[in-house]
Amino acid sequence: MGIIIAIIVGGVAGWLASIVMNRDASMGIFWNIIVGIIGAVLGNWLLAPLLGFGGSIQTFDLGAFVIAILGAVILLAIVNLVQRGRVR
């Protein structure tokens, strides 16, 4: 059940991050899920200790969801840097 929650939360987080970073038109549902899950892992690794959240991508709470969105936005910013040489 935890993997299903991680996929759903990752998909929503990736979709919201792609809207924030203005990449929604170039990404499909599959890449939204991938970016969301990787962003959640990145956010839990980098941002959660700094912000004082102790979340997990396998359980749904607001802190973990915000960390997943922030991690996905950071991941998309890194992708923009690599692809275009600048952050949009």
C-alpha positions as CSV (number, residue, x, y, z in Angstrom):
1,M,0.0,0.0,0.0
2,G,2.9,2.4,0.7
3,I,4.2,2.1,-2.9
4,I,0.8,3.0,-4.2
5,I,0.6,6.1,-2.0
6,A,4.2,7.0,-3.0
7,I,3.2,6.9,-6.7
8,I,0.0,8.9,-6.2
9,V,1.7,11.6,-4.0
10,G,4.8,11.6,-6.4
11,G,2.5,12.1,-9.4
12,V,0.7,15.0,-7.8
13,A,3.9,16.5,-6.5
14,G,5.6,16.2,-9.9
15,W,2.6,17.7,-11.7
16,L,2.5,20.7,-9.3
17,A,6.2,21.2,-9.6
18,S,6.0,21.0,-13.4
19,I,3.3,23.7,-13.3
20,V,5.4,25.9,-11.0
21,M,8.5,25.5,-13.3
22,N,6.4,26.0,-16.4
23,R,7.3,22.6,-17.9
24,D,3.8,21.1,-17.8
25,A,3.3,21.0,-21.6
26,S,6.5,19.0,-22.1
27,M,6.0,16.3,-19.5
28,G,3.6,13.4,-19.4
29,I,2.1,11.6,-16.5
30,F,4.9,9.1,-16.4
31,W,7.6,11.8,-16.0
32,N,5.5,13.7,-13.5
33,I,5.4,10.6,-11.3
34,I,9.2,10.0,-11.8
35,V,10.1,13.6,-11.0
36,G,7.7,13.6,-8.0
37,I,9.2,10.5,-6.5
38,I,12.8,11.5,-7.1
39,G,12.0,15.0,-5.9
40,A,10.4,13.5,-2.7
41,V,13.5,11.4,-2.1
42,L,15.8,14.5,-2.8
43,G,13.6,16.7,-0.6
44,N,13.6,14.2,2.3
45,W,17.4,13.8,2.0
46,L,18.2,17.6,1.7
47,L,15.3,19.7,2.9
48,A,13.6,17.7,5.6
49,P,16.5,18.0,8.1
50,L,16.9,21.7,7.4
51,L,13.2,22.5,7.8
52,G,12.6,20.1,10.7
53,F,10.2,17.8,9.0
54,G,10.5,14.1,9.5
55,G,8.4,12.8,6.6
56,S,8.4,9.7,4.4
57,I,7.2,9.3,0.9
58,Q,5.4,6.1,1.9
59,T,3.0,7.9,4.3
60,F,0.8,10.9,3.5
61,D,1.1,14.0,5.6
62,L,1.3,17.6,4.7
63,G,4.9,18.0,5.7
64,A,6.1,15.2,3.5
65,F,3.9,16.5,0.6
66,V,5.4,20.0,0.8
67,I,8.9,18.5,0.9
68,A,8.1,16.4,-2.1
69,I,6.9,19.4,-4.1
70,L,10.0,21.5,-3.1
71,G,12.3,18.6,-4.0
72,A,10.6,18.2,-7.4
73,V,10.9,21.9,-8.0
74,I,14.6,21.7,-7.2
75,L,15.0,18.7,-9.5
76,L,13.3,20.5,-12.3
77,A,15.5,23.6,-11.8
78,I,18.5,21.3,-12.1
79,V,17.1,19.8,-15.3
80,N,16.5,23.3,-16.7
81,L,20.1,24.2,-15.9
82,V,21.4,21.2,-17.7
83,Q,19.1,21.5,-20.7
84,R,19.1,25.2,-21.3
85,G,22.0,26.6,-19.3
86,R,19.7,28.7,-17.0
87,V,16.8,28.4,-14.7
88,R,13.5,29.6,-16.1
